[in-house]
Amino acid sequence: MAPSRPPRPCPCGSGAPYADCCRPLHRGRASGRATAPTAERLMRSRYSAFAFGDRAYLLATWHPSTRPAALDLDDGLRWEGLDVLRTTAGGEDDRSGTVAFVARYRDAAGHEGEQREDSAFVREDGAWFYVGPVR
């Protein structure tokens, strides 16, 4: 019998296995069952969706007022880490919140880069949605 492999860690940086962290949100959102309880959890699950190229989840969790008709992802980027810098509101009882983060990546040529953003989120009908960068 082959030795079992350790569970794959979640790309969002929570320290939990993907199967117990963002995967239920990725699978549940498509069926309308699972929603992130906080703005930060939604942001982390969206980062993981970027890491896996899950366009459907990204669009489903984008607020309709700012959601693009289609999403073109750069398949040459490899997302390598996420640091949450701060959150403002965005808790289970809030209607809005912000999450500031740094997402690190490596492009197809091997160059390192990062995306910094202070993102706005809203909660409607019990579900959190990404609105866009705070202006």
Summary of the structure (lengths in Angstrom):
residues: 135
radius of gyration: 15.1
end to end distance: 55.8
largest distance: 55.8
contacts: 373
relative contact order: 0.17
helix: 24%
strand: 34%
